[in-house]
Amino acid sequence: MKCLVFGKTGQVAVELQRAIPENWDVRFLGRDEADLADPQACADAILEFAPDVVINAAAYTAVDRAEEEWELAHAINGAAPGAMAKAAKDTGAVFLHISTDYVFDGSGNTPFKPGDPTGPLGVYGASKLEGERAIADAGGNWLVLRTSWVVSGHGANFVKTMLRLGAERDSLNVVEDQIGGPTPAKAIAEALVTCATAMRGGQKGGLYHFAGAPAVSWADFARAIMEEAALDCRIDSIPTSDYPTPAQRPGNSRLDCSAIEHDFGIAQPDWRAHLPAIITELQQ
C-alpha cells in the first residue's frame, strides 16, 4: 500500500509515523516539501507519487492569528484540501482529512452529529468548513474526521502547557464553561489507518466525528493533568468572559461519535486512559 501523508512534525503526523504498518510504502511531506499555501503544488505531489492512500494531517491551526491571516488560513485549510481530494480522485486514491469541532457554533449542550447545521464563530472554523465542502465537491472516496482538543506527548497542546505552568505556579485560572472531549493524537492516527484500510477494501468514507470521552471542561481537564503529574497547583475555574481571545471559542465542543463506531468499529478513546503515557512522554 502506497501512502502519502501531508505533515511530518504535527501531533497527528508524528503519531501516524508510529501507527502506519511497516509494510506500507509511506512518504511524509513536511512544509519544506509541500507548500500548503499552494494548492496546485499539493495536487502535483499526489500526481507524482501516485499513492493508494492520501492523508492530510497538516493544517493552519493558529486560531487567533487566523482572524488576521484569513487569506492564508483559507488557502491552507480550504483550497489545499480541495485540490488534494481532486488529485486523489484522479489517481484512484482514497483521501482522508482531519477537521474540527470549530465548524459548529458551540451552542447547547448536546453532542453535535455529523449532519447537524454548521456555524463557525471565526476564520479558523470557517476555513476548515470550506475545506470539508471542497473535499466533498471533489468526489472520489474521501473521509473527513472532525475531532477536538487534540493532545499528545509532543508538539504544542494543552497538556504540555499545563505541565509547564503547573510546575511554575501555585494556582491557575482555567475556563470552566467550554466543554469538549480531549482527543489523543495516537487514537486519531490509529483511526485514520483503520479507515484507510477499510476504504481501500471498498468501504465508502464520508463525514465522521471522532473525539475523546468523557466530555469535560478545560478546568476539570487541567485538574486531571495536575493530579496525574503530581503537581501541587490549584485550578481556579473562570468563565470564558474572563479570558477574552481574538477568536471566539465554542462553548459546546461535544461530538457524537456513534457513526464511526457503527461503520468502522472504532470506539471513542477514553482520554483518561491515555493521559499517563502522554504526561510521561512530555516529562521525558
Order of alpha helices (4+ residues) and beta strands (2+ residues): beta-alpha-beta-alpha-beta-alpha-alpha-beta-alpha-beta-beta-alpha-beta-beta-beta-alpha-beta-beta-alpha-beta-alpha-alpha
